[in-house]
């Protein structure tokens, strides 16, 4: 197995997860599993934990499944896929939960164009608290219209 192929699979998985985040959010979270996601849009609870956090557990299980396949079934590509999903999940956690929603009080003073675009895009998404009409986009690549000067 060449290192170039391994890196390509890792990066391909990482960027494919951006599509999966968009797809899952638009069609599953704002679709048939709205009951798990709605507490993320409307804070009607006192807990730090949200039902929405179960989506994290799902993707963690998918990542772990690829690690198990790599280790126990000699599926070499399971490692770069599992690590790609894990790396995206970690990035998503930092950008969405820490930077945007401030679940931990870090990165409060970031004000570059990318940081502002991410905040604007997410604010527009949360403008609607219901199941319908919420703008969907990936987490790491906001629409260009949010990159204002």
C-alpha positions as a Markdown table, in Angstrom:
| # | Residue | x | y | z |
|---|---|---|---|---|
| 1 | Unk | 0.0 | 0.0 | 0.0 |
| 2 | Unk | 1.5 | 3.3 | -1.0 |
| 3 | Unk | 1.5 | 6.2 | 1.4 |
| 4 | Unk | 0.0 | 8.4 | -1.4 |
| 5 | Unk | -3.1 | 6.2 | -1.7 |
| 6 | Unk | -3.4 | 6.1 | 2.1 |
| 7 | Unk | -3.3 | 9.9 | 2.4 |
| 8 | Unk | -5.7 | 10.2 | -0.6 |
| 9 | Unk | -8.2 | 7.9 | 1.2 |
| 10 | Unk | -7.9 | 9.8 | 4.4 |
| 11 | Unk | -8.4 | 13.2 | 2.8 |
| 12 | Unk | -11.1 | 11.9 | 0.5 |
| 13 | Unk | -13.0 | 10.6 | 3.6 |
| 14 | Unk | -12.4 | 13.8 | 5.5 |
| 15 | Unk | -13.9 | 15.9 | 2.7 |
| 16 | Unk | -16.7 | 13.4 | 2.0 |
| 17 | Unk | -17.7 | 13.9 | 5.6 |
| 18 | Unk | -18.5 | 17.6 | 4.7 |
| 19 | Unk | -21.0 | 16.3 | 2.2 |
| 20 | Unk | -22.3 | 13.8 | 4.8 |
| 21 | Unk | -22.7 | 16.6 | 7.4 |
| 22 | Unk | -24.8 | 18.6 | 4.9 |
| 23 | Unk | -26.8 | 15.6 | 3.7 |
| 24 | Unk | -27.5 | 14.3 | 7.3 |
| 25 | Unk | -28.4 | 17.8 | 8.5 |
| 26 | Unk | -30.8 | 18.6 | 5.6 |
| 27 | Unk | -32.5 | 15.2 | 5.2 |
| 28 | Unk | -32.2 | 13.4 | 8.5 |
| 29 | Unk | -31.8 | 16.0 | 11.3 |
| 30 | Unk | -34.4 | 18.3 | 9.7 |
| 31 | Unk | -36.3 | 15.3 | 8.4 |
| 32 | Unk | -37.3 | 12.1 | 10.2 |
| 33 | Unk | -35.0 | 12.6 | 13.2 |
| 34 | Unk | -36.0 | 16.1 | 13.9 |
| 35 | Unk | -37.1 | 14.9 | 17.4 |
| 36 | Unk | -33.4 | 14.4 | 18.2 |
| 37 | Unk | -32.2 | 17.6 | 16.5 |
| 38 | Unk | -34.8 | 20.2 | 17.6 |
| 39 | Unk | -33.2 | 20.8 | 21.0 |
| 40 | Unk | -30.2 | 22.2 | 19.2 |
| 41 | Unk | -32.3 | 24.9 | 17.6 |
| 42 | Unk | -34.6 | 25.7 | 20.5 |
| 43 | Unk | -33.0 | 25.6 | 23.9 |
| 44 | Unk | -35.8 | 24.4 | 26.1 |
| 45 | Unk | -33.6 | 22.5 | 28.5 |
| 46 | Unk | -31.0 | 23.2 | 31.2 |
| 47 | Unk | -28.6 | 20.4 | 30.4 |
| 48 | Unk | -25.3 | 20.7 | 28.7 |
| 49 | Unk | -26.1 | 17.5 | 26.8 |
| 50 | Unk | -28.5 | 17.7 | 23.9 |
| 51 | Unk | -30.4 | 14.9 | 22.2 |
| 52 | Unk | -28.7 | 16.2 | 19.1 |
| 53 | Unk | -25.4 | 14.9 | 20.5 |
| 54 | Unk | -26.6 | 11.4 | 19.6 |
| 55 | Unk | -25.6 | 12.1 | 16.0 |
| 56 | Unk | -22.0 | 12.4 | 17.2 |
| 57 | Unk | -22.3 | 8.9 | 18.8 |
| 58 | Unk | -23.5 | 7.5 | 15.5 |
| 59 | Unk | -20.5 | 8.8 | 13.5 |
| 60 | Unk | -18.2 | 7.7 | 16.3 |
| 61 | Unk | -19.6 | 4.2 | 16.0 |
| 62 | Unk | -19.0 | 4.3 | 12.2 |
| 63 | Unk | -15.4 | 5.4 | 12.7 |
| 64 | Unk | -14.8 | 2.7 | 15.3 |
| 65 | Unk | -16.3 | 0.1 | 12.9 |
| 66 | Unk | -13.7 | 1.0 | 10.3 |
| 67 | Unk | -10.9 | 0.7 | 13.0 |
| 68 | Unk | -12.2 | -2.8 | 14.0 |
| 69 | Unk | -12.3 | -3.8 | 10.3 |
| 70 | Unk | -8.7 | -2.6 | 9.9 |
| 71 | Unk | -7.5 | -4.4 | 13.0 |
| 72 | Unk | -9.5 | -7.7 | 12.9 |
| 73 | Unk | -10.2 | -8.3 | 9.3 |
| 74 | Unk | -7.0 | -7.0 | 7.6 |
| 75 | Unk | -8.9 | -4.3 | 5.8 |
| 76 | Unk | -6.0 | -1.9 | 5.4 |
| 77 | Unk | -8.2 | 1.0 | 4.1 |
| 78 | Unk | -10.2 | 0.8 | 7.3 |
| 79 | Unk | -7.6 | 2.8 | 9.1 |
| 80 | Unk | -7.4 | 5.9 | 6.8 |
| 81 | Unk | -11.3 | 5.9 | 6.5 |
| 82 | Unk | -11.7 | 5.6 | 10.3 |
| 83 | Unk | -9.1 | 8.3 | 10.9 |
| 84 | Unk | -10.7 | 10.5 | 8.2 |
| 85 | Unk | -14.1 | 10.3 | 9.9 |
| 86 | Unk | -12.5 | 10.8 | 13.3 |
| 87 | Unk | -10.5 | 13.9 | 12.1 |
| 88 | Unk | -13.7 | 15.4 | 10.6 |
| 89 | Unk | -15.6 | 14.7 | 13.8 |
| 90 | Unk | -12.9 | 16.4 | 15.9 |
| 91 | Unk | -12.8 | 19.4 | 13.5 |
| 92 | Unk | -16.6 | 19.6 | 13.5 |
| 93 | Unk | -16.5 | 19.6 | 17.4 |
| 94 | Unk | -14.0 | 22.4 | 17.5 |
| 95 | Unk | -15.7 | 24.5 | 14.8 |
| 96 | Unk | -19.4 | 23.9 | 15.7 |
| 97 | Unk | -19.5 | 23.1 | 19.4 |
| 98 | Unk | -16.6 | 25.1 | 20.7 |
| 99 | Unk | -16.1 | 28.0 | 18.2 |
| 100 | Unk | -19.7 | 28.7 | 17.1 |
| 101 | Unk | -21.9 | 27.6 | 20.0 |
| 102 | Unk | -19.3 | 28.2 | 22.8 |
| 103 | Unk | -20.1 | 25.0 | 24.7 |
| 104 | Unk | -16.6 | 25.6 | 26.0 |
| 105 | Unk | -15.4 | 29.2 | 26.3 |
| 106 | Unk | -12.5 | 29.1 | 23.8 |
| 107 | Unk | -11.7 | 30.9 | 20.6 |
| 108 | Unk | -14.0 | 33.8 | 21.4 |
| 109 | Unk | -11.8 | 36.5 | 19.8 |
| 110 | Unk | -11.3 | 35.0 | 16.4 |
| 111 | Unk | -12.3 | 37.6 | 13.8 |
| 112 | Unk | -10.8 | 36.7 | 10.5 |
| 113 | Unk | -12.9 | 36.5 | 7.3 |
| 114 | Unk | -13.4 | 32.7 | 7.6 |
| 115 | Unk | -14.4 | 32.9 | 11.3 |
| 116 | Unk | -16.9 | 35.6 | 10.5 |
| 117 | Unk | -18.3 | 33.7 | 7.5 |
| 118 | Unk | -18.8 | 30.6 | 9.6 |
| 119 | Unk | -20.6 | 32.6 | 12.3 |
| 120 | Unk | -22.8 | 34.4 | 9.8 |
| 121 | Unk | -23.8 | 31.2 | 8.0 |
| 122 | Unk | -24.6 | 29.4 | 11.2 |
| 123 | Unk | -26.5 | 32.3 | 12.5 |
| 124 | Unk | -28.7 | 32.3 | 9.4 |
| 125 | Unk | -29.3 | 28.6 | 9.8 |
| 126 | Unk | -30.4 | 29.1 | 13.4 |
| 127 | Unk | -32.6 | 32.0 | 12.4 |
| 128 | Unk | -35.4 | 29.5 | 11.9 |
| 129 | Unk | -36.1 | 27.4 | 15.0 |
| 130 | Unk | -38.5 | 25.0 | 13.3 |
| 131 | Unk | -38.0 | 21.9 | 11.2 |
| 132 | Unk | -38.5 | 23.6 | 7.9 |
| 133 | Unk | -36.8 | 26.6 | 6.2 |
| 134 | Unk | -33.4 | 26.1 | 7.9 |
| 135 | Unk | -30.6 | 26.8 | 5.4 |
| 136 | Unk | -28.3 | 23.8 | 5.2 |
| 137 | Unk | -24.6 | 23.8 | 4.4 |
| 138 | Unk | -21.5 | 21.9 | 5.4 |
| 139 | Unk | -19.7 | 22.9 | 8.6 |
| 140 | Unk | -16.3 | 23.8 | 7.2 |
| 141 | Unk | -17.1 | 25.4 | 3.9 |
| 142 | Unk | -19.8 | 28.1 | 4.3 |
| 143 | Unk | -21.5 | 29.5 | 1.2 |
| 144 | Unk | -19.5 | 32.3 | -0.5 |
| 145 | Unk | -22.2 | 34.8 | 0.2 |
| 146 | Unk | -21.1 | 34.9 | 3.9 |
| 147 | Unk | -17.6 | 36.0 | 3.1 |
| 148 | Unk | -18.3 | 39.7 | 3.3 |
| 149 | Unk | -15.5 | 42.3 | 3.9 |
